Amino acid sequence: MTAPREVWITGVGLLTCLGEGLETTWAHLERGDTPPYDDKSFAPYIVHQLPPMSYDKQIPKKSDQRQMETWQRVGVYSAGMALTDAGIAGNAELLDHTDMIVAAGGGERDTAVDTAIMAGVRKVNQPGAFLNERLMSDLRPTLFLAQLPNLLAGNISLVHGIVGSSRTFMGEEPAGVDAVRVAQARIAAGQSELTLVGGAYHGTRWDVLLAFELGGVVLKDKFAAVWDRGPDGGIAFATMGAFLVLESSDHARARGARPKARISPVLSDRTPRRPGETEASLRRQWDAISPQIDRAHAAVISGASGFEPATSAELHVLKDIGLPVRNTGTYIGHGVDTQFMANLGIGCAAIEHGKLFAPTGTGDTGESPPGLSQVVVTSVGNWRGEGLALLERVD
């Protein structure tokens, strides 16, 4: 049996409320400035918005930008950043065999149309007929037929020229974990040499906040760090895009690409979330990778969202593991499908800098180990899905 091949991350594209690019995000985290949350635009709900930006650098055609909604522009832009960072943007020979895996939610609803329909349906004698007529005439045909991860993947392919195989995942946080897991496994098994994997999420919009608020999930009224939101805590949703270029080590060496980190393994699980199951799932995954961990030079970057009981369950396990811990959600918010890829990118920055960023709340414990060379990145979904990945420095 052939041994699994080594898989490197050779490119990162990251777009968050902290700004554009991995180093910009890292600089904010390292300084430990006040988190840039927005408690006004969607009051009483708290969100993390992207700063004003132009998409021209990665999406040069205005016609392309116009036909995309925000989540697509964010995704296409951050995908272009990752390709540029890996040194393969515009290289047709490499892009011809670059595969792609995208994890993202569905399309954005037209809230103006929704509001008009809800207001009008109360005033008619035949609400069913009224609803059918308005849905047929007011909604664009693509609203549900193509406003899915495959549309984002298609736009990335068209704008950036990726023509390898394409796969898409949809399903909140587990989608992001499984997208990376499959990308890493295919390269390790020799089924791919070069894969772009990532996602985008536009969480700063009313339809998202309504959907999650129906489940009592959204953070509102007062901001607090993720670990400090208490039993009634919630999620501060964010708009973000995050893409990674994964590559076999042999392929990367042959073209002279520099690794940001080695990634192996990526583990995922999906428990029914009965009491104790989240903890048991994380412990099983930790036990699977713990023989590879050098505790003197390792740390955890957590994707905890702030929603309970998942956040407390994860923190309980992390305290038992005993490695230094940092959470990113306090600063960049929560991007659901995209969060895991964003944290993997930030984990790469931590390894490149050889240290952790500043603590973000009471659950962020431990000093940064000297010469940080391993980062365990966790993902515990707000409703389902538990996963983690191990990043390591390549000497």
C-alpha positions as CSV (number, residue, x, y, z in Angstrom):
1,M,0.0,0.0,0.0
2,T,1.4,3.4,-1.0
3,A,2.0,5.8,1.9
4,P,-0.1,9.0,1.9
5,R,1.5,11.9,0.2
6,E,2.4,15.1,2.2
7,V,-0.1,17.9,1.6
8,W,1.0,21.6,1.9
9,I,-1.0,24.8,2.0
10,T,0.7,27.1,-0.5
11,G,-1.8,29.9,-0.8
12,V,-4.3,31.7,1.5
13,G,-6.9,34.3,0.5
14,L,-8.7,35.9,3.4
15,L,-11.3,38.7,3.5
16,T,-12.8,39.6,6.9
17,C,-14.1,42.6,8.9
18,L,-10.4,43.2,9.8
19,G,-9.6,43.9,6.2
20,E,-8.1,42.3,3.1
21,G,-5.3,39.7,3.3
22,L,-3.9,37.3,5.9
23,E,-1.2,39.8,7.2
24,T,-3.8,42.5,7.7
25,T,-5.9,40.2,9.8
26,W,-2.9,38.9,11.7
27,A,-1.8,42.4,12.5
28,H,-5.2,43.2,14.1
29,L,-5.2,40.0,16.1
30,E,-1.6,40.5,17.3
31,R,-2.3,44.0,18.5
32,G,-5.5,42.9,20.3
33,D,-7.4,46.1,19.4
34,T,-11.1,46.5,20.2
35,P,-13.0,44.0,18.0
36,P,-14.7,45.8,15.0
37,Y,-18.3,44.7,15.7
38,D,-21.4,46.6,14.4
39,D,-24.3,46.9,16.9
40,K,-26.1,49.7,15.0
41,S,-26.9,48.6,11.4
42,F,-29.0,45.6,12.4
43,A,-29.9,46.5,16.0
44,P,-30.5,44.8,18.3
45,Y,-28.3,42.2,16.6
46,I,-24.5,42.4,16.5
47,V,-22.6,41.6,13.3
48,H,-19.2,41.9,11.8
49,Q,-19.3,43.8,8.5
50,L,-16.7,44.0,5.7
51,P,-15.0,47.4,5.4
52,P,-15.7,49.3,2.2
53,M,-13.7,47.9,-0.6
54,S,-13.4,47.6,-4.4
55,Y,-13.5,44.2,-6.1
56,D,-11.7,45.4,-9.2
57,K,-8.4,43.9,-8.4
58,Q,-9.6,40.3,-8.5
59,I,-12.8,40.7,-10.5
60,P,-11.8,43.3,-13.2
61,K,-14.9,43.2,-15.3
62,K,-17.7,45.3,-13.9
63,S,-20.2,43.2,-15.8
64,D,-19.1,40.1,-13.8
65,Q,-19.4,42.1,-10.6
66,R,-22.9,43.2,-11.4
67,Q,-24.3,39.7,-12.0
68,M,-22.9,38.5,-8.6
69,E,-24.4,39.1,-5.2
70,T,-22.2,40.0,-2.3
71,W,-21.4,36.5,-1.2
72,Q,-20.3,35.6,-4.7
73,R,-18.1,38.7,-5.0
74,V,-16.5,38.0,-1.6
75,G,-15.9,34.4,-2.6
76,V,-14.5,35.1,-6.1
77,Y,-12.3,37.8,-4.7
78,S,-10.8,35.7,-1.9
79,A,-10.3,32.8,-4.3
80,G,-8.3,35.1,-6.5
81,M,-6.2,36.2,-3.5
82,A,-5.4,32.6,-2.7
83,L,-4.4,31.8,-6.3
84,T,-2.2,34.9,-6.4
85,D,-0.6,34.0,-3.0
86,A,0.2,30.5,-4.3
87,G,1.7,31.9,-7.5
88,I,-0.7,30.2,-9.9
89,A,-3.0,33.1,-10.8
90,G,-3.1,33.5,-14.6
91,N,-0.9,30.4,-15.2
92,A,-3.1,28.5,-17.6
93,E,-0.9,25.4,-17.5
94,L,-1.4,25.1,-13.7
95,L,-5.0,26.2,-13.7
96,D,-5.8,23.5,-16.2
97,H,-5.3,20.8,-13.6
98,T,-6.3,22.8,-10.5
99,D,-9.3,21.2,-8.8
100,M,-11.8,23.1,-6.8
101,I,-14.0,22.4,-3.7
102,V,-16.4,25.1,-2.5
103,A,-18.4,25.2,0.8
104,A,-21.0,28.0,1.0
105,G,-24.6,28.7,1.8
106,G,-27.5,29.5,-0.5
107,G,-28.2,32.7,-2.3
108,E,-29.4,35.9,-0.9
109,R,-33.1,36.6,-0.6
110,D,-34.5,39.8,-2.1
111,T,-35.8,41.3,1.2
112,A,-37.6,44.1,-0.6
113,V,-39.7,41.6,-2.5
114,D,-40.2,39.5,0.6
115,T,-41.4,42.5,2.6
116,A,-43.8,43.6,-0.2
117,I,-45.3,40.1,-0.5
118,M,-45.8,39.8,3.3
119,A,-47.5,43.2,3.4
120,G,-49.7,42.4,0.4
121,V,-50.8,38.9,1.3
122,R,-52.7,40.2,4.3
123,K,-55.0,42.4,2.1
124,V,-56.2,39.8,-0.5
125,N,-59.1,37.3,-0.4
126,Q,-57.0,34.6,-2.1
127,P,-53.6,34.6,-0.5
128,G,-52.5,31.4,-2.3
129,A,-53.1,32.8,-5.8
130,F,-51.6,36.1,-4.8
131,L,-48.4,34.4,-3.5
132,N,-48.0,32.3,-6.7
133,E,-48.4,35.3,-8.9
134,R,-45.9,37.5,-7.0
135,L,-43.4,34.7,-6.8
136,M,-43.6,34.1,-10.5
137,S,-43.3,37.8,-11.5
138,D,-41.1,39.3,-8.8
139,L,-38.3,36.7,-8.2
140,R,-35.4,36.2,-10.6
141,P,-35.4,32.7,-12.0
142,T,-32.0,32.0,-10.5
143,L,-33.0,32.7,-6.9
144,F,-33.3,29.1,-6.0
145,L,-32.4,27.3,-9.2
146,A,-28.7,28.3,-9.1
147,Q,-28.0,30.4,-6.0
148,L,-26.0,27.6,-4.4
149,P,-22.3,26.8,-3.9
150,N,-22.1,25.5,-7.5
151,L,-22.9,29.0,-8.7
152,L,-20.0,30.4,-6.7
153,A,-17.8,27.7,-8.0
154,G,-18.9,28.5,-11.6
155,N,-18.1,32.2,-11.1
156,I,-14.6,31.4,-9.7
157,S,-14.0,29.1,-12.7
158,L,-15.1,31.8,-15.2
159,V,-13.2,34.7,-13.6
160,H,-10.0,32.9,-12.6
161,G,-9.8,30.2,-15.3
162,I,-9.9,27.1,-13.1
163,V,-10.9,24.1,-15.3
164,G,-10.1,21.1,-13.2
165,S,-12.8,19.0,-11.4
166,S,-15.3,20.9,-9.2
167,R,-17.2,19.8,-6.1
168,T,-19.5,21.8,-3.8
169,F,-20.7,21.4,-0.2
170,M,-23.6,23.0,1.6
171,G,-24.5,22.5,5.2
172,E,-23.3,25.1,7.7
173,E,-20.0,24.5,9.6
174,P,-19.6,20.8,8.7
175,A,-19.5,21.8,5.0
176,G,-16.3,23.7,5.5
177,V,-14.7,20.9,7.4
178,D,-15.6,18.3,4.9
179,A,-14.5,20.4,1.9
180,V,-11.0,20.7,3.4
181,R,-11.1,17.0,4.5
182,V,-11.9,15.8,1.0
183,A,-9.4,18.1,-0.6
184,Q,-6.6,17.0,1.7
185,A,-7.5,13.3,1.3
186,R,-7.6,13.4,-2.5
187,I,-4.2,15.0,-2.7
188,A,-2.8,12.6,-0.1
189,A,-4.1,9.7,-2.1
190,G,-2.7,10.8,-5.4
191,Q,-6.1,11.8,-6.9
192,S,-5.2,15.4,-7.2
193,E,-2.1,17.6,-7.2
194,L,-3.5,21.0,-6.7
195,T,-6.8,22.1,-5.2
196,L,-8.5,25.4,-4.4
197,V,-10.8,24.9,-1.4
198,G,-12.8,27.5,0.4
199,G,-16.0,29.4,0.8
200,A,-17.8,32.7,1.4
201,Y,-20.6,33.8,3.6
202,H,-22.6,37.0,3.7
203,G,-24.0,37.0,7.3
204,T,-24.7,40.7,7.6
205,R,-28.2,40.7,6.0
206,W,-31.7,40.6,7.4
207,D,-32.8,37.2,6.0
208,V,-29.9,35.4,7.6
209,L,-30.5,37.1,11.0
210,L,-34.2,36.3,10.8
211,A,-33.5,32.6,10.0
212,F,-31.1,32.1,12.9
213,E,-33.1,34.3,15.3
214,L,-36.0,31.9,14.9
215,G,-33.7,29.4,16.7
216,G,-32.5,31.9,19.3
217,V,-29.0,31.8,17.9
218,V,-28.1,35.5,17.2
219,L,-26.0,37.6,19.6
220,K,-27.9,40.8,20.5
221,D,-28.0,43.9,22.7
222,K,-24.5,43.7,24.1
223,F,-21.2,42.5,22.6
224,A,-18.9,40.2,24.5
225,A,-15.9,38.0,23.6
226,V,-16.9,34.5,22.4
227,W,-15.9,32.7,25.6
228,D,-17.7,35.3,27.8
229,R,-21.2,35.3,26.3
230,G,-22.6,33.1,29.0
231,P,-25.5,30.5,28.9
232,D,-27.6,32.9,26.8
233,G,-24.8,33.7,24.4
234,G,-25.2,33.9,20.7
235,I,-23.4,34.2,17.4
236,A,-22.2,37.5,15.9
237,F,-22.6,36.6,12.2
238,A,-20.0,37.9,9.7
239,T,-19.4,38.5,6.1
240,M,-16.1,36.8,5.1
241,G,-14.4,34.9,2.3
242,A,-11.6,32.3,2.8
243,F,-9.8,30.1,0.3
244,L,-6.8,27.9,0.5
245,V,-4.6,26.3,-2.1
246,L,-3.7,22.8,-1.1
247,E,-0.9,21.0,-3.0
248,S,1.1,17.9,-2.9
249,S,4.6,18.5,-1.6
250,D,6.2,17.1,-4.7
251,H,4.2,19.3,-7.0
252,A,5.0,22.3,-4.9
253,R,8.7,21.6,-4.8
254,A,8.8,21.1,-8.6
255,R,7.4,24.6,-9.2
256,G,9.4,26.2,-6.4
257,A,6.4,27.0,-4.2
258,R,6.9,27.8,-0.6
259,P,4.7,26.0,2.0
260,K,2.8,28.0,4.6
261,A,2.1,24.8,6.5
262,R,1.6,21.0,6.2
263,I,-2.0,19.9,6.8
264,S,-2.7,16.4,8.1
265,P,-5.0,15.0,9.2
266,V,-8.5,16.6,8.9
267,L,-11.1,14.9,10.9
268,S,-14.9,15.3,11.0
269,D,-17.9,13.9,12.9
270,R,-21.6,14.6,13.3
271,T,-23.2,13.7,16.6
272,P,-26.9,14.1,17.5
273,R,-25.7,16.5,20.2
274,R,-27.2,14.8,23.1
275,P,-25.6,15.7,26.4
276,G,-21.9,14.8,26.4
277,E,-21.7,13.9,22.8
278,T,-19.9,17.0,21.6
279,E,-17.2,16.5,24.2
280,A,-16.9,12.8,23.3
281,S,-16.6,13.6,19.6
282,L,-13.8,16.1,20.2
283,R,-12.0,13.8,22.5
284,R,-12.1,11.0,19.9
285,Q,-10.6,13.3,17.3
286,W,-8.0,14.6,19.7
287,D,-7.0,11.1,20.7
288,A,-6.5,10.3,17.0
289,I,-4.0,13.1,16.4
290,S,-2.4,13.4,19.9
291,P,0.5,11.0,19.1
292,Q,1.7,13.6,16.5
293,I,1.6,16.6,18.9
294,D,4.7,18.2,20.3
295,R,3.1,19.8,23.3
296,A,6.1,22.2,23.9
297,H,5.4,23.8,20.5
298,A,1.7,23.4,19.9
299,A,-1.4,25.4,20.4
300,V,-5.1,25.5,19.5
301,I,-7.0,28.0,17.3
302,S,-10.7,27.5,18.1
303,G,-13.7,28.2,15.8
304,A,-16.2,28.4,18.7
305,S,-19.1,30.6,17.8
306,G,-20.4,31.7,21.2
307,F,-23.6,29.8,21.0
308,E,-24.5,27.4,23.8
309,P,-24.1,24.6,24.8
310,A,-21.6,23.9,22.0
311,T,-19.2,26.6,23.1
312,S,-19.0,25.5,26.7
313,A,-18.6,21.9,25.6
314,E,-15.6,22.7,23.4
315,L,-14.0,24.9,26.1
316,H,-14.4,22.0,28.6
317,V,-12.4,19.7,26.3
318,L,-9.8,22.3,25.4
319,K,-9.1,22.9,29.1
320,D,-8.5,19.1,29.6
321,I,-6.2,19.0,26.6
322,G,-4.2,21.7,28.2
323,L,-2.6,23.4,25.1
324,P,-2.6,27.2,24.8
325,V,-5.9,28.3,23.2
326,R,-7.0,31.3,21.0
327,N,-10.4,32.0,19.5
328,T,-10.9,34.1,16.4
329,G,-14.6,34.7,16.5
330,T,-14.4,37.6,18.9
331,Y,-12.6,39.6,16.2
332,I,-13.8,38.2,12.8
333,G,-17.2,37.0,13.8
334,H,-18.7,33.8,12.6
335,G,-18.8,32.9,8.9
336,V,-20.5,29.4,9.3
337,D,-19.4,27.4,6.3
338,T,-16.3,29.6,5.8
339,Q,-15.1,29.8,9.4
340,F,-13.0,26.7,9.3
341,M,-11.1,27.8,6.2
342,A,-10.6,31.3,7.7
343,N,-9.1,29.7,10.9
344,L,-6.8,27.4,8.9
345,G,-5.5,30.5,7.1
346,I,-4.9,32.3,10.5
347,G,-3.3,29.1,11.7
348,C,-0.9,29.3,8.8
349,A,0.0,32.9,9.8
350,A,0.6,31.8,13.4
351,I,3.0,29.1,12.2
352,E,4.8,31.5,9.9
353,H,5.2,34.0,12.7
354,G,6.1,31.3,15.2
355,K,3.7,32.5,17.9
356,L,0.0,33.0,18.8
357,F,-1.9,36.3,18.7
358,A,-3.2,38.1,21.8
359,P,-5.9,36.5,24.0
360,T,-9.5,37.4,23.1
361,G,-11.4,36.4,26.2
362,T,-11.3,34.4,29.4
363,G,-11.2,31.1,27.5
364,D,-8.0,32.1,25.7
365,T,-5.5,30.5,28.1
366,G,-1.8,29.9,28.1
367,E,1.2,31.8,26.8
368,S,2.3,31.4,23.2
369,P,4.8,28.5,23.1
370,P,8.3,29.4,21.9
371,G,8.8,28.5,18.3
372,L,5.2,27.6,17.7
373,S,5.3,24.9,15.0
374,Q,1.9,23.1,15.3
375,V,-1.6,24.4,15.4
376,V,-4.8,22.4,16.0
377,V,-7.8,24.1,14.4
378,T,-11.2,23.2,15.7
379,S,-14.7,23.6,14.4
380,V,-17.8,22.9,16.5
381,G,-21.0,23.8,14.6
382,N,-23.7,25.7,16.2
383,W,-26.2,22.9,15.6
384,R,-24.2,19.9,14.2
385,G,-20.8,18.9,13.1
386,E,-17.4,18.6,14.9
387,G,-14.1,18.7,13.3
388,L,-10.4,19.6,13.6
389,A,-7.2,19.7,11.5
390,L,-3.5,19.7,12.3
391,L,-1.2,22.3,10.8
392,E,2.5,21.9,11.0
393,R,5.6,23.9,10.1
394,V,7.5,22.5,7.1
395,D,11.3,22.6,7.9
